């Protein structure tokens, strides 16, 4: 073993991810949303109408999982789906007024953590942390591809 476990990056990244998810899940539960549903609402608000496959990639879930999430969200009236004008078999999801209103309310609570995290760093530290996290994500994605290709 080259370094003590306390110096390993992967466990630290994992602990941070777990703490972030636990916070978001606790906040979003009050709005009847899962993290994936929240990400769908947020992505649609930012990007506009998207297919299930596009949303699955954006939210980091399988297409099968996203299909179930979208069906549930449509039943709740949070999204609407229409046939794509380009591909007859593709459904394009979009926010409903109810979905946008719920996102607006939930976002007001989610942003509290974002602000607290930002306040914990100087502007230059914040910029550096963002850069370092992006670099770490790139390495993680590359290593995952190598492992999968195996």
Buried (B, 14 or more C-beta within 10 A) or exposed (E): EEEEEEEEEEEEBEEEEEEEEEBBEEBBEEBEBBBBBBBBBBBBBEEEBBBBEBBBBBBEBEEEBBBEBBEBBBEBEBBBBEEEEEEEEBBBBBBBEEBBEBBEEBBEBBEEBEEEEEEEEEEEEBEEBEEEEEEEEEEEEEEEEEEEEE
